[in-house]
């Protein structure tokens, strides 16, 4: 059963081996054994300095915290789900894993989305990432985020950042745990090449605006051979803007990225990790997190724009359809859908 906020910072969910914790401030997931959980509830939190710090992504471990780690690990339902609310997008990125653009599917109706959100809440999903396509092209995005918040979810919003307004960012600040903005380059030519539109000025202006509004901004960079040598410049921009979370993603082998892989080019994993280590040293105040090389990174649970729930295995290039939520296969609570 999903629990309540602990220490005003953590949400939790019970599993057979212990608990899953979600850091509600920094949007990170942890695993903790029953014994360490009880110790934490009894106020013995000294051992958890890493997760209680302002830099939880620098934790020397990966998932489990504490000395008493479970002997086995399984989960009752997914910890995190990414939801592509729409396949429409105002840009056309060469590395898009969803093959989104202006002509694609807008997505299902608002009331259907509300019902799926109810299901996600009932399952005990701890982290919901709302993206697209570009989620801000939907006219009902504010109502969707408000509804998610009202039923007890606090989603992360993933956006290209080019269509943000001050009014919308103020809403996101209140109802979302993270405003995840894509920034792959500060160079206009590189931006136009990678993303298919000339919107770098709008993006930079909106990032500054979001920071000024005290929104929980996280920058996400998809690294390719075209922007690898610009990472230092991006890091300097992030630091000077006052942003303290930066996720660096490897290009996913899915969607349009497959067709354009040779044109974009990938970076050797070891070379990338060496570069990121240098960034750690140069920018100790920025939480830098990498995604895309680990085994767990290669399997993700998605809700597609049409309501299908799928598991995407990037290692094997496979798409596994589980159920169609919209058609009421998963839950008996939607019999009148």
PyMOL commands that set and color helices and strands:
alter all, ss='L'
color gray80, all
select helices_A, chain A and resi 34-41+46-52+56-58+110-123+135-137+141-150+166-175+188-195+200-212+228-241+256-259+261-264+269-282+296-298+325-327+332-334
alter helices_A, ss='H'
color red, helices_A
select strands_A, chain A and resi 10-15+18-23+28-33+64-65+80-84+127-131+156-159+178-182+217-223+245-250+287-291+299-303+308-313+318-324
alter strands_A, ss='S'
color yellow, strands_A
deselect
rebuild
show_as cartoon
